[in-house]
Amino acid sequence: MTDENLVVVSCGTYDDSVFALEYVHHTIDSSGPKLLKPLFVDPTAHTAPVTSVAVKDGVVLSGSSDEIIQVFSIHSKARLGALEMHVGTIRQLKFTMELHDSAYCHLFSASDDGCIGIWRCEVPGGKLVKCPHPSAWECIRQIRRHKGPLQSIAVHPSNRCLFSISADKTFRVWNLLRGRQAYATRLKNIANDARRLSMSPTETDASRDGAFILGNVQFSNPPTSDPTFFSEDDELHNQKSSDPLFAYVLVGIDASLTLIKFNIRNNSSKPCILEITSKVLLSGKRIKFIEVLHWPSRLVESEPICLGRSRLVIVVTTDGDGSHIRGYAVNLNSTDALEPGKPFILLFTYDVPSARITALAATWTLTNYVHPHEL
């Protein structure tokens, strides 16, 4: 078997289970969606609802209201053990971005106990080709400056900074090189009542100096899923100061996956004006989770359609019958990108009857990281 490009989609459910699925990508076309292939399912992964999952290479991690982080090997389709440190619900798990010269893989865990845990595992090139035993993970630091439950964390693409928001209504920036707080402010000063951090997936962010103000955005209808960055206009030094620059955000409003844009050169204190670029109606009653992935560089070389403002978007919807997973190739480069539904090409589907998905994570990887006979 050749070393194919595939996406691993991992989910946790309200009934304590964790499972993973795979999608093998060949080309972007509209000939019809594929059905995701199950990799493993653990119906007794936790003793309480799953609240967070993370996936990297051949490893899946899950956190729960039972205060435990479970470690799964996709190769062996088994749960290997647990990481224990927190004394509250695990709200989020985040791996660091992949750096080719790294000898370690790092994981961040955020919990209701107000603590951010930094875990480290020594692996060649930072790749979890074979899932290390939980005993190989070391909690190297516990950050406890927040005075309330953690709500969300985000890792900068350079791996030098971590951002966090908490129920204590503060936003904090952490210097990961020094392991200390670099900045803190009240949420009301920047984004009152914020619940989730979403880092722009634009790859150039890691090497860009400086920052710019996005301003604030208000939705006419309350979203059923947290807004997620799709892309942003970059290479600011090539743009005239008078040219508009736009950020593109995906948001779920009931069962409609909506792509909006707004001017990020809004110097006014008033909310930015939203413009709906496109939307598509999905199965289910409400969208719960949205995951946006860049196309890997190895695919961009062979498929020019993956260049620029083109992403793989994975969406979870729920209703009384269960949950539904859909994967779309979303392309804003085409001339018909503004026509309703046109930018959304359905690539894969999977339905989970009688189960409510409560956590989603996805990543690109290679076949030999997932299937043991390829090693």
C-alpha positions in Angstrom: 0.0 0.0 0.0 1.3 3.5 -0.8 1.8 6.1 1.8 -1.6 7.9 1.3 -2.9 11.1 2.8 -5.7 10.6 5.3 -7.6 12.5 7.9 -8.2 11.0 11.3 -11.5 12.3 12.9 -11.8 11.6 16.6 -15.0 12.1 18.7 -16.3 11.8 22.2 -19.9 11.3 23.2 -22.2 12.1 26.1 -22.5 8.4 26.9 -18.7 8.2 27.8 -17.4 6.7 24.6 -14.5 7.7 22.3 -14.1 6.6 18.7 -11.9 7.5 15.7 -12.6 7.4 11.9 -10.5 7.8 8.8 -10.9 9.4 5.4 -8.4 8.6 2.7 -8.1 11.5 0.3 -7.4 11.0 -3.4 -8.8 14.1 -5.2 -11.4 16.8 -4.8 -14.4 16.2 -7.0 -18.1 16.3 -6.9 -18.8 12.6 -7.8 -20.3 11.9 -4.4 -19.2 11.6 -0.8 -17.3 8.7 0.8 -18.3 6.9 4.0 -15.8 7.4 6.8 -14.1 4.1 7.9 -14.1 3.3 11.6 -10.6 2.9 13.2 -11.6 2.1 16.8 -14.4 2.6 19.3 -14.2 2.4 23.1 -17.7 2.5 24.6 -16.4 2.6 28.2 -13.5 5.1 27.8 -14.7 7.3 30.6 -17.2 7.2 33.5 -18.7 10.6 32.6 -19.4 12.5 29.4 -16.4 13.2 27.2 -15.7 17.0 27.0 -12.5 17.2 24.9 -10.5 15.1 22.4 -7.2 15.7 20.6 -5.5 13.7 17.9 -2.0 13.6 16.5 -0.5 11.0 14.1 -1.4 7.6 15.6 -2.6 8.9 19.0 -5.9 10.0 20.4 -6.4 11.6 23.8 -9.7 12.3 25.5 -10.7 14.3 28.5 -13.9 14.0 30.5 -16.0 15.2 33.5 -14.4 12.3 35.3 -11.2 14.4 35.6 -9.1 11.9 33.6 -7.2 12.1 30.3 -7.2 8.8 28.5 -4.6 7.7 25.9 -5.5 5.6 22.9 -3.3 4.0 20.2 -4.9 3.9 16.8 -2.3 1.2 15.8 -3.4 -1.3 18.4 -7.0 0.0 18.6 -6.7 0.1 22.4 -6.8 2.3 25.4 -3.3 2.3 26.9 -3.9 4.1 30.2 -4.6 7.5 31.8 -2.9 10.8 32.6 -4.1 12.1 36.0 -3.4 15.5 37.5 -6.5 17.6 37.3 -9.3 17.8 39.9 -12.0 19.2 37.6 -13.6 18.6 34.3 -11.1 18.5 31.4 -12.3 21.3 29.1 -9.7 21.3 26.3 -6.7 19.3 25.1 -4.3 20.8 22.6 -1.2 19.5 20.9 1.5 21.9 19.9 2.1 22.6 16.2 4.5 20.3 14.5 8.1 21.5 14.3 10.5 19.4 12.3 13.5 19.9 14.6 11.7 19.1 17.8 12.6 16.0 19.9 9.5 16.3 22.0 5.7 16.4 21.6 3.9 18.7 24.0 0.3 18.6 25.1 -1.7 21.3 26.9 -4.7 20.4 29.2 -7.2 23.0 30.6 -9.6 22.1 33.4 -12.3 23.5 35.6 -9.7 23.5 38.5 -8.2 26.6 36.9 -5.0 24.8 36.0 -3.3 24.5 32.6 -1.1 21.4 32.5 1.9 21.2 30.2 2.7 17.6 29.3 5.9 16.4 27.5 6.8 13.2 25.7 10.1 12.5 24.1 9.6 11.3 20.5 11.8 11.5 17.4 11.0 14.6 15.3 8.0 15.3 17.5 6.0 12.6 15.6 3.8 10.1 17.5 4.3 7.4 15.0 4.0 4.7 17.7 1.8 5.7 20.6 4.0 6.1 23.7 2.7 4.5 26.9 1.1 7.0 29.4 4.1 6.6 31.7 6.2 8.3 29.0 4.2 11.5 29.4 5.5 13.9 32.1 3.6 16.9 33.4 6.5 19.4 33.4 4.5 22.5 34.5 1.2 23.5 36.1 0.0 27.0 35.4 -2.4 28.2 38.1 -2.8 32.0 37.6 -6.5 31.8 36.7 -9.0 32.2 39.5 -11.8 30.3 37.9 -12.5 27.3 35.5 -10.6 27.4 32.2 -13.0 27.8 29.2 -10.6 27.7 26.3 -6.9 27.7 25.2 -5.2 28.2 21.9 -1.6 27.6 20.9 0.2 30.1 18.6 1.6 28.4 15.4 5.2 29.3 16.5 4.7 27.2 19.8 6.0 30.2 21.7 2.8 31.5 23.1 -0.4 30.1 24.7 -3.6 32.0 25.0 -6.3 31.3 27.6 -9.7 32.6 28.8 -11.4 31.6 32.0 -14.6 32.0 34.0 -12.7 34.6 36.0 -13.4 36.8 33.0 -9.7 37.3 32.1 -7.7 36.8 29.0 -4.1 35.8 29.5 -1.0 35.3 27.2 1.7 32.8 28.3 5.3 32.9 27.3 6.1 29.2 26.7 9.8 29.8 26.3 10.0 31.2 29.9 7.0 29.4 31.3 5.4 32.5 32.7 2.6 35.0 32.1 3.3 37.7 29.5 0.1 39.6 29.5 -3.3 39.7 31.2 -6.5 41.8 30.8 -10.2 41.7 31.6 -12.3 40.1 28.9 -14.7 43.1 29.0 -11.9 45.2 27.6 -11.5 43.1 24.4 -14.4 40.6 24.0 -17.0 40.6 26.8 -18.6 37.1 27.5 -16.1 35.3 25.2 -16.2 31.5 25.6 -13.8 30.2 23.0 -10.5 31.0 21.4 -9.9 30.3 17.8 -6.5 30.8 16.2 -6.4 31.8 12.6 -5.1 28.7 10.6 -3.2 30.9 8.2 0.2 29.3 8.0 2.1 32.6 7.6 1.1 33.7 11.1 4.0 31.9 12.7 6.6 34.1 10.9 4.7 37.4 10.8 5.8 40.2 13.2 3.3 42.6 14.7 -0.4 42.4 15.1 -3.6 44.1 14.0 -7.0 44.7 15.5 -9.9 42.6 14.2 -12.5 44.7 15.9 -15.7 43.2 17.2 -18.5 41.3 15.5 -22.1 40.8 16.5 -24.4 38.1 15.1 -28.1 38.8 14.5 -29.0 35.2 15.5 -27.2 33.3 18.3 -24.8 30.7 16.8 -25.3 27.1 17.9 -21.5 26.4 17.4 -18.6 28.7 18.3 -17.4 30.8 15.3 -14.2 29.3 13.8 -11.6 31.0 11.6 -11.6 29.9 8.0 -8.9 32.2 6.6 -7.7 35.8 6.6 -6.1 38.1 4.0 -2.4 37.9 4.7 0.9 39.4 3.5 -0.2 42.8 4.8 3.0 44.5 3.6 1.9 44.0 0.0 -1.5 45.7 0.7 -2.1 49.4 0.4 -3.3 50.9 3.7 -6.6 51.9 2.0 -7.4 48.4 0.6 -9.9 46.3 2.6 -8.6 43.2 4.3 -11.1 40.5 5.2 -11.3 37.7 7.8 -13.4 34.7 6.8 -15.2 32.9 9.6 -17.4 29.8 9.7 -20.3 29.7 12.1 -23.2 27.3 12.6 -26.6 28.8 13.0 -29.1 26.0 13.6 -28.4 23.5 10.7 -26.9 26.1 8.4 -23.1 26.2 7.9 -22.5 29.8 7.1 -19.3 31.4 5.8 -19.1 35.1 6.6 -16.5 37.8 6.0 -15.8 41.2 7.6 -13.3 44.0 7.2 -10.4 43.6 9.6 -9.3 47.2 8.9 -12.2 48.5 10.9 -10.9 51.4 13.0 -14.3 52.2 14.4 -15.4 51.1 17.8 -18.7 50.0 16.3 -19.2 46.3 15.4 -17.9 45.2 12.0 -20.5 44.7 9.3 -20.9 41.0 8.4 -21.4 39.8 4.9 -22.6 36.3 4.2 -20.3 34.8 1.6 -22.1 31.4 1.3 -24.0 28.9 3.3 -25.2 25.3 3.1 -27.9 23.4 4.9 -26.8 20.2 6.7 -28.5 17.2 8.1 -29.6 17.5 11.7 -31.2 20.3 13.7 -28.1 22.2 14.9 -24.4 22.5 14.2 -22.3 21.7 17.3 -18.7 21.6 16.2 -16.6 23.0 13.3 -13.0 22.0 12.6 -11.0 23.7 9.8 -7.9 22.0 8.4 -5.3 23.3 5.9 -4.6 21.1 2.9 -1.1 19.6 3.5 1.7 20.9 1.3 2.1 17.5 -0.3 -1.4 17.8 -1.7 -1.1 21.4 -2.7 1.7 20.5 -5.1 -0.6 18.0 -7.0 -3.9 19.8 -6.6 -3.8 23.5 -7.4 -7.4 23.8 -6.1 -6.0 23.4 -2.6 -4.0 26.7 -2.9 -5.1 30.0 -1.3 -8.4 30.3 0.4 -9.3 26.6 0.3 -9.8 24.4 3.3 -11.1 21.0 4.5 -14.0 21.6 6.9 -15.4 19.0 9.3 -18.8 19.6 10.9 -20.8 17.8 13.5 -24.6 18.2 13.7 -27.0 16.7 16.2 -30.7 16.0 16.4 -33.1 13.6 18.2 -31.9 10.6 16.2 -28.1 11.0 16.9 -25.2 12.9 15.4 -24.0 13.5 11.8 -20.4 14.1 10.6 -19.8 15.8 7.3 -16.6 16.8 5.6 -16.5 19.6 3.0 -13.8 21.0 0.6 -14.5 24.7 0.9 -13.0 26.8 -1.9 -13.3 30.6 -2.1 -10.9 30.9 -5.0 -13.4 29.9 -7.7 -15.5 32.4 -9.7 -18.7 30.9 -8.4 -17.7 31.2 -4.7 -20.4 33.7 -4.0 -23.2 31.5 -5.3 -25.2 29.8 -2.5 -23.7 26.4 -1.6 -21.2 26.4 -4.5 -18.0 26.6 -2.5 -19.0 23.5 -0.4 -18.1 20.2 -2.0 -19.2 17.2 0.2 -16.3 14.8 0.5 -17.3 12.4 3.3 -20.2 11.5 5.7 -20.8 9.4 8.8 -23.9 9.1 10.9 -23.8 8.0 14.6 -27.3 6.8 15.6 -28.6 7.4 19.1 -25.4 9.1 20.3 -24.7 12.8 21.0 -21.2 13.8 20.0 -19.8 16.2 22.6 -16.2 16.6 21.4 -14.4 16.7 18.0 -10.8 16.8 16.8 -9.3 16.0 13.4 -5.9 16.1 11.7 -4.1 15.1 8.5 -1.6 12.3 8.8 -0.1 9.5 6.7 -1.2 5.9 6.3 1.9 4.4 8.0 1.1 6.4 11.1 -2.3 4.8 11.5 -2.0 1.2 10.2 0.5 -1.1 11.9 1.3 -3.3 8.9 2.7 -0.2 7.2 5.4 0.3 9.9 
